[in-house]
Amino acid sequence: MSENIPPDDYALAELLARAGGVGEATVADRTYQAGRFVRWCEEVAPDDPIDETLVLAYLLDHPAWQWSTAKAAARAIEWCFAQHDQPGLCGLIVSRYLADLAATKGRTALPKTEPLRIEDAARLADAIDAAAQQPPTGRYAVPVAALRPLLVLARHVADPNEQIHHVHRNLLAPGALEVTTGPGGPILAVRLDALTAHVPLSTDQATAWQEHLTHLQGNSAAAERRIARALTNTGLPINVTAGELDDDLWGWVWTNIDPDTPRRVRDRAYLLVGLANARRHIELARLDISDVHPIADGYRLEYRRTKNGDPHSAVVAHLGDGQDPCPTSCPACALADQLRVAKDFRGQTTGPLLATRYGGELRTMTRQNGRLRVRHLTKAADGQAWGSTRSLRAGAATSAAERGWSLPQIAKLTGHRDLNQVPVYVRRHGTPLGTVQLSLD
């Protein structure tokens, strides 16, 4: 018989140390469930040993619980006690009770998730780009469309030895920029200490610049902060000079002037790689930077947290043919951008590839976070949110089936050993077989 274990022994830090790769959110939830059980034991049966009979009594003492809640509580208790070398708390007695509960209260079947098909990839990828062009909300918001022309202008007028941040500050000073009319038509007058220049503009350009200046000169402090943040996100010091920025770095500063760029890059990689490889969230979220290996036409990924427990190797290939550039739906290009953000501009050499920033720290994406991102993308494309993390796996399997793939072929893509499980992910048949695919060949 086991002895009672006080709740203090269930410190989260200790369980995390023993967890061996189980997600933080999962450990926290299981620890909470086990803590409730231990407190119940101290109140109801303080002198009884903690064994399977006491676990059954705990479940019976909560008659309002559905089958799923009772099962989750039992699993959490068993898992947490196993970390303290006390396995076997949920054996035949508890299993029979849960089976009876399922038969009497029923098991609510989850609704089938609408598949996010491979052919939807380009549409959703374009929605990511379109979202970046939307004007931000808020009284002091500065549109990306106004900041990017300022970057172009700064690059043309900056002295190579001048700090690029100072160039932007000077351009945002009152009177530095003005749309006026010259002998040949509209011009942008640039007036700096050591420079006076007139940039000819078309009528449309003059109208656009007038709107840009309304945002920039009315919110110069906010614009300065956005530019400083763009430099930081690019991995550059705030005092970098104009001469230190080559074309590549200038392009990346241009990209990062949108503060949501790192998240957009990650979301694109999550979406396109998940569709290309028919992966579940846990496999995508647990991808480490070291699991990504460059090959001739893209990348080879090593998924370790697979459903069957076996490592699974999959290729993410470029969609371009060497002459034409890759489309927006190319998963290899999306993965390359994410690697660039992680390695070159965050200095990451290890850790989760598709990380999320929370509380100032980079952490593994949770399932809830992944679902939120999928629904955010579908809402941006369709006006209403739909889908979940399962939509990626179901979408790849459905697309393959609609193209005429056999069940063994689809099982190889999804990683299933049991062919009976494959049709679960094929949501609908009967559409044309010539659908454009990402990397199903």
C-alpha positions as CSV (number, residue, x, y, z in Angstrom):
1,M,0.0,0.0,0.0
2,S,1.2,3.5,-0.8
3,E,1.5,6.2,1.8
4,N,-0.2,9.5,1.6
5,I,1.8,12.2,-0.4
6,P,1.3,15.8,0.8
7,P,0.3,18.3,-1.9
8,D,3.6,20.2,-1.4
9,D,5.4,17.3,-3.0
10,Y,3.6,18.1,-6.3
11,A,5.5,21.3,-7.0
12,L,5.3,22.1,-10.7
13,A,9.0,22.7,-11.0
14,E,9.7,19.1,-9.7
15,L,7.2,17.6,-12.1
16,L,8.6,19.6,-15.0
17,A,12.1,18.2,-14.2
18,R,10.7,14.7,-14.3
19,A,8.3,15.2,-17.2
20,G,10.8,14.3,-19.9
21,G,9.5,16.5,-22.8
22,V,5.8,16.8,-21.9
23,G,4.5,20.3,-22.7
24,E,4.4,22.8,-19.9
25,A,0.6,23.5,-20.3
26,T,-0.1,19.7,-20.1
27,V,2.0,19.3,-17.0
28,A,0.4,22.3,-15.3
29,D,-3.1,20.9,-16.0
30,R,-2.3,17.4,-14.8
31,T,-0.6,18.8,-11.7
32,Y,-3.7,20.8,-10.9
33,Q,-6.0,17.8,-11.3
34,A,-3.7,15.6,-9.1
35,G,-3.5,18.4,-6.5
36,R,-7.3,18.5,-6.3
37,F,-7.3,14.7,-5.7
38,V,-4.7,14.9,-2.9
39,R,-6.6,17.7,-1.2
40,W,-9.8,15.6,-1.4
41,C,-8.0,12.7,0.2
42,E,-6.8,14.8,3.1
43,E,-10.4,16.1,3.7
44,V,-12.4,12.9,3.2
45,A,-10.0,10.0,4.0
46,P,-6.8,11.4,5.6
47,D,-5.9,8.1,7.2
48,D,-6.4,5.9,4.1
49,P,-3.7,4.9,1.7
50,I,-3.8,6.3,-1.8
51,D,-4.7,3.4,-4.0
52,E,-7.1,2.6,-6.8
53,T,-10.0,2.2,-4.5
54,L,-9.6,5.8,-3.3
55,V,-9.3,7.0,-6.9
56,L,-12.7,5.3,-7.6
57,A,-14.2,6.9,-4.5
58,Y,-13.0,10.3,-5.7
59,L,-14.6,9.8,-9.1
60,L,-17.9,8.6,-7.5
61,D,-17.9,11.7,-5.3
62,H,-18.2,13.8,-8.4
63,P,-21.4,12.3,-10.0
64,A,-21.9,15.4,-12.2
65,W,-18.8,14.7,-14.2
66,Q,-19.1,13.6,-17.8
67,W,-17.1,10.6,-19.1
68,S,-14.5,12.8,-20.7
69,T,-13.9,14.8,-17.4
70,A,-13.7,11.7,-15.3
71,K,-11.3,10.1,-17.7
72,A,-9.1,13.2,-17.8
73,A,-9.0,13.4,-14.0
74,A,-8.1,9.7,-13.7
75,R,-5.3,10.0,-16.3
76,A,-3.9,13.1,-14.6
77,I,-3.8,11.4,-11.2
78,E,-2.1,8.3,-12.6
79,W,0.4,10.2,-14.5
80,C,1.4,12.5,-11.7
81,F,1.8,9.7,-9.2
82,A,3.8,7.7,-11.7
83,Q,6.3,10.6,-11.6
84,H,6.8,9.7,-7.9
85,D,7.2,6.0,-8.6
86,Q,3.7,5.1,-7.7
87,P,2.2,3.6,-10.9
88,G,-1.0,1.6,-11.1
89,L,-3.6,3.9,-9.5
90,C,-6.0,3.4,-12.4
91,G,-6.3,-0.3,-13.1
92,L,-9.3,-2.6,-13.9
93,I,-11.6,-1.1,-11.3
94,V,-11.3,2.5,-12.6
95,S,-11.4,1.3,-16.2
96,R,-14.7,-0.5,-15.7
97,Y,-16.2,2.5,-14.0
98,L,-15.2,4.8,-16.9
99,A,-16.6,2.3,-19.4
100,D,-19.9,2.2,-17.5
101,L,-19.9,6.0,-17.4
102,A,-19.3,6.2,-21.1
103,A,-22.2,3.8,-21.7
104,T,-24.6,5.6,-19.5
105,K,-23.7,9.2,-20.1
106,G,-22.4,8.7,-23.6
107,R,-19.3,9.9,-25.3
108,T,-19.9,13.1,-27.2
109,A,-18.3,12.8,-30.6
110,L,-16.2,15.8,-31.8
111,P,-17.6,17.4,-34.9
112,K,-15.5,16.8,-38.0
113,T,-13.2,19.6,-38.8
114,E,-13.6,21.3,-42.1
115,P,-10.4,20.4,-44.1
116,L,-8.1,23.2,-45.0
117,R,-7.2,21.9,-48.5
118,I,-3.9,22.2,-50.2
119,E,-5.5,24.4,-52.9
120,D,-6.5,26.8,-50.1
121,A,-2.9,27.5,-49.3
122,A,-2.3,30.3,-51.8
123,R,-5.5,32.0,-50.8
124,L,-4.6,32.0,-47.1
125,A,-1.0,32.9,-47.8
126,D,-2.2,35.9,-49.8
127,A,-4.5,36.8,-46.9
128,I,-1.4,37.0,-44.6
129,D,0.2,39.5,-47.0
130,A,-3.1,41.5,-47.3
131,A,-3.4,41.8,-43.6
132,A,0.0,43.5,-43.4
133,Q,-1.3,46.2,-45.7
134,Q,-4.3,47.0,-43.6
135,P,-4.1,50.4,-41.7
136,P,-3.6,49.8,-38.0
137,T,-6.2,51.0,-35.5
138,G,-5.6,53.4,-32.6
139,R,-5.2,57.1,-32.3
140,Y,-1.4,57.1,-32.6
141,A,-1.1,54.2,-35.1
142,V,1.3,54.8,-38.0
143,P,0.4,52.8,-41.2
144,V,3.1,50.6,-42.7
145,A,2.3,52.2,-46.1
146,A,3.5,55.5,-44.7
147,L,6.7,54.2,-43.0
148,R,8.0,52.2,-46.0
149,P,8.3,55.3,-48.3
150,L,10.1,57.0,-45.5
151,L,12.7,54.2,-45.4
152,V,13.2,54.4,-49.2
153,L,13.8,58.2,-48.9
154,A,16.1,57.8,-45.9
155,R,18.3,55.4,-47.8
156,H,18.7,57.8,-50.7
157,V,19.5,60.9,-48.6
158,A,21.5,59.3,-45.8
159,D,25.2,59.9,-45.4
160,P,27.0,56.5,-45.1
161,N,28.5,57.5,-41.7
162,E,25.2,58.7,-40.3
163,Q,23.2,56.6,-37.9
164,I,20.1,55.5,-39.8
165,H,17.9,56.2,-36.8
166,H,19.1,59.9,-36.8
167,V,18.2,60.1,-40.5
168,H,14.7,59.1,-39.8
169,R,14.4,61.5,-36.9
170,N,15.6,64.4,-39.0
171,L,13.2,63.5,-41.8
172,L,10.3,63.5,-39.3
173,A,11.2,67.0,-37.9
174,P,8.8,69.8,-38.8
175,G,9.4,71.3,-42.2
176,A,11.8,68.6,-43.3
177,L,9.3,67.1,-45.8
178,E,6.7,69.0,-47.7
179,V,4.6,68.3,-50.8
180,T,4.5,71.4,-52.9
181,T,4.3,72.5,-56.5
182,G,7.3,73.2,-58.7
183,P,7.8,74.4,-62.3
184,G,7.2,71.0,-63.7
185,G,4.4,69.9,-61.3
186,P,4.2,68.4,-57.8
187,I,7.4,67.8,-55.9
188,L,8.5,66.4,-52.5
189,A,10.7,69.0,-51.0
190,V,13.4,67.5,-48.7
191,R,15.1,70.0,-46.4
192,L,17.8,68.8,-44.1
193,D,20.8,70.5,-42.5
194,A,23.2,69.5,-45.3
195,L,20.8,68.7,-48.0
196,T,18.0,70.4,-50.0
197,A,16.4,68.2,-52.7
198,H,13.3,68.3,-54.9
199,V,11.8,64.9,-55.8
200,P,9.4,65.1,-58.8
201,L,6.1,63.4,-58.2
202,S,3.1,62.4,-60.3
203,T,-0.3,63.6,-59.2
204,D,-1.1,60.2,-57.6
205,Q,2.3,60.1,-55.8
206,A,1.7,63.6,-54.5
207,T,-1.7,62.6,-53.1
208,A,-0.1,59.5,-51.5
209,W,2.8,61.4,-50.0
210,Q,0.4,64.1,-48.6
211,E,-1.5,61.3,-46.8
212,H,1.8,59.8,-45.6
213,L,3.0,63.1,-44.1
214,T,-0.3,63.5,-42.3
215,H,0.4,60.2,-40.4
216,L,4.1,60.7,-40.0
217,Q,4.3,64.3,-38.9
218,G,1.3,63.9,-36.6
219,N,2.8,60.9,-34.9
220,S,6.6,61.4,-35.3
221,A,7.3,59.8,-31.9
222,A,5.3,56.7,-32.7
223,A,7.0,56.5,-36.1
224,E,10.4,56.7,-34.5
225,R,9.5,53.8,-32.1
226,R,8.3,51.7,-35.0
227,I,11.6,52.3,-36.9
228,A,13.7,51.5,-33.9
229,R,11.7,48.3,-33.3
230,A,12.2,47.3,-36.9
231,L,16.0,47.7,-36.5
232,T,15.9,45.6,-33.3
233,N,13.7,42.9,-34.9
234,T,16.2,42.7,-37.7
235,G,19.0,42.0,-35.2
236,L,20.7,45.4,-35.7
237,P,21.9,47.9,-33.0
238,I,20.0,51.1,-32.8
239,N,23.2,53.1,-33.7
240,V,23.8,51.2,-37.0
241,T,24.9,53.6,-39.8
242,A,23.5,53.7,-43.3
243,G,26.7,52.4,-44.8
244,E,26.5,49.2,-42.8
245,L,23.1,48.2,-44.3
246,D,23.5,46.2,-47.5
247,D,20.6,45.5,-49.8
248,D,19.7,42.3,-47.9
249,L,19.5,44.1,-44.5
250,W,17.6,47.0,-46.0
251,G,15.0,44.6,-47.3
252,W,14.7,43.0,-43.9
253,V,14.3,46.4,-42.2
254,W,11.6,47.1,-44.8
255,T,9.8,43.8,-43.9
256,N,10.1,44.3,-40.1
257,I,8.7,47.8,-40.2
258,D,5.4,45.9,-39.7
259,P,5.6,44.9,-36.0
260,D,3.6,41.7,-36.7
261,T,6.1,40.4,-39.3
262,P,7.7,37.7,-37.1
263,R,4.3,36.4,-36.3
264,R,3.1,36.5,-39.9
265,V,6.3,34.7,-41.0
266,R,5.7,32.0,-38.4
267,D,2.0,31.7,-39.2
268,R,2.8,31.2,-42.9
269,A,5.4,28.5,-42.1
270,Y,3.0,26.8,-39.7
271,L,0.2,26.8,-42.3
272,L,2.1,25.7,-45.4
273,V,4.5,23.2,-43.8
274,G,1.5,21.6,-41.9
275,L,-0.4,21.3,-45.1
276,A,2.6,20.0,-47.1
277,N,3.4,17.3,-44.6
278,A,0.0,16.6,-43.1
279,R,1.3,17.1,-39.6
280,R,-0.5,17.5,-36.3
281,H,0.0,20.5,-34.1
282,I,2.2,18.7,-31.6
283,E,4.6,17.6,-34.3
284,L,4.8,21.1,-35.8
285,A,5.1,22.8,-32.4
286,R,7.8,20.5,-31.3
287,L,10.0,20.9,-34.4
288,D,13.4,22.0,-33.3
289,I,15.7,24.2,-35.4
290,S,18.1,21.2,-35.4
291,D,15.4,19.1,-37.0
292,V,15.5,21.1,-40.2
293,H,18.1,20.0,-42.7
294,P,18.7,21.8,-46.1
295,I,18.6,19.7,-49.2
296,A,18.9,20.5,-52.9
297,D,15.3,21.5,-53.6
298,G,14.1,22.5,-50.1
299,Y,14.4,20.9,-46.6
300,R,14.1,17.6,-44.9
301,L,12.3,17.7,-41.5
302,E,12.6,15.2,-38.7
303,Y,9.3,15.0,-36.7
304,R,9.9,13.4,-33.4
305,R,6.6,13.7,-31.5
306,T,4.6,11.6,-34.0
307,K,1.3,9.8,-33.2
308,N,3.0,6.4,-33.4
309,G,6.0,7.4,-31.4
310,D,8.4,6.8,-34.3
311,P,10.5,9.5,-35.9
312,H,9.1,10.6,-39.2
313,S,11.2,12.2,-42.0
314,A,9.4,14.4,-44.6
315,V,10.5,16.7,-47.3
316,V,9.3,20.2,-47.9
317,A,10.2,21.2,-51.5
318,H,10.2,24.4,-53.4
319,L,7.4,24.9,-55.9
320,G,9.4,26.9,-58.4
321,D,11.1,25.2,-61.4
322,G,14.3,27.1,-61.3
323,Q,13.2,29.6,-63.9
324,D,9.9,31.0,-62.5
325,P,9.9,32.1,-58.8
326,C,8.0,30.2,-56.2
327,P,4.4,31.2,-55.6
328,T,3.2,32.6,-52.2
329,S,2.1,29.1,-51.3
330,C,5.6,27.6,-51.4
331,P,6.2,25.8,-48.0
332,A,10.0,25.7,-48.5
333,C,10.2,29.5,-49.0
334,A,8.0,30.0,-45.9
335,L,10.3,27.7,-43.9
336,A,13.4,29.5,-45.2
337,D,11.9,32.8,-44.0
338,Q,11.1,31.4,-40.6
339,L,14.7,30.0,-40.3
340,R,16.0,33.4,-41.2
341,V,14.0,35.1,-38.4
342,A,15.0,32.5,-35.9
343,K,18.7,32.1,-36.7
344,D,19.9,35.3,-38.4
345,F,17.8,37.9,-36.5
346,R,17.0,36.3,-33.2
347,G,20.3,34.4,-32.8
348,Q,18.5,31.1,-32.1
349,T,20.6,28.0,-32.8
350,T,18.3,25.6,-31.0
351,G,14.9,25.4,-29.5
352,P,11.4,25.4,-31.1
353,L,11.3,26.6,-34.7
354,L,7.7,27.8,-34.6
355,A,7.9,29.6,-31.3
356,T,5.6,32.2,-29.8
357,R,6.7,35.1,-27.6
358,Y,4.9,35.3,-24.2
359,G,6.0,37.4,-21.3
360,G,9.1,38.4,-23.1
361,E,10.3,34.8,-23.7
362,L,10.1,32.5,-26.7
363,R,8.0,29.4,-25.9
364,T,6.6,26.4,-27.7
365,M,3.2,27.2,-29.3
366,T,0.3,25.7,-27.5
367,R,-2.5,23.9,-29.2
368,Q,-4.9,26.7,-28.4
369,N,-2.4,29.2,-29.9
370,G,-2.2,27.1,-33.1
371,R,-6.0,26.9,-33.4
372,L,-6.2,30.6,-32.9
373,R,-3.7,31.3,-35.7
374,V,-5.6,28.9,-38.1
375,R,-8.8,30.6,-37.4
376,H,-7.2,34.1,-37.7
377,L,-6.0,33.2,-41.2
378,T,-9.3,31.8,-42.4
379,K,-11.1,34.8,-41.1
380,A,-8.7,37.1,-42.9
381,A,-9.4,35.2,-46.2
382,D,-13.1,34.4,-45.8
383,G,-14.5,37.0,-43.4
384,Q,-15.4,34.3,-40.8
385,A,-13.2,32.0,-38.7
386,W,-13.3,28.3,-39.3
387,G,-11.0,25.3,-39.0
388,S,-8.6,24.2,-36.3
389,T,-5.1,22.6,-36.1
390,R,-6.7,19.3,-37.3
391,S,-7.7,21.1,-40.5
392,L,-4.1,20.9,-41.7
393,R,-3.9,17.1,-41.5
394,A,-7.4,16.6,-42.8
395,G,-6.8,19.0,-45.6
396,A,-3.7,17.3,-46.9
397,A,-5.4,13.8,-46.6
398,T,-8.5,15.1,-48.3
399,S,-6.6,16.8,-51.1
400,A,-4.6,13.6,-51.7
401,A,-7.8,11.5,-51.8
402,E,-9.4,13.9,-54.3
403,R,-6.4,13.6,-56.5
404,G,-6.8,9.8,-56.6
405,W,-4.3,8.6,-54.0
406,S,-4.8,5.2,-52.5
407,L,-5.2,4.6,-48.8
408,P,-1.6,3.3,-48.4
409,Q,-0.2,6.3,-50.2
410,I,-2.2,8.7,-47.9
411,A,-1.2,6.7,-44.8
412,K,2.5,7.2,-45.8
413,L,1.9,10.9,-46.0
414,T,0.0,11.2,-42.7
415,G,2.1,8.6,-40.9
416,H,-0.7,6.2,-40.0
417,R,0.0,2.5,-39.5
418,D,-3.6,1.6,-39.3
419,L,-5.3,2.1,-42.7
420,N,-8.7,2.2,-41.0
421,Q,-7.7,5.5,-39.5
422,V,-7.0,7.2,-42.8
423,P,-10.6,7.7,-44.0
424,V,-11.3,9.6,-40.7
425,Y,-9.1,12.4,-42.2
426,V,-10.6,12.3,-45.7
427,R,-13.6,14.6,-45.3
428,R,-15.1,14.6,-48.8
429,H,-14.7,12.9,-52.1
430,G,-15.9,13.6,-55.6
431,T,-14.1,16.9,-56.6
432,P,-11.9,17.0,-59.7
433,L,-8.7,15.1,-59.5
434,G,-6.5,17.7,-61.2
435,T,-6.4,20.1,-58.2
436,V,-3.1,22.0,-57.9
437,Q,-1.1,20.6,-55.0
438,L,1.8,21.7,-52.9
439,S,4.1,18.7,-52.5
440,L,1.9,15.7,-52.8
441,D,4.0,14.2,-55.7
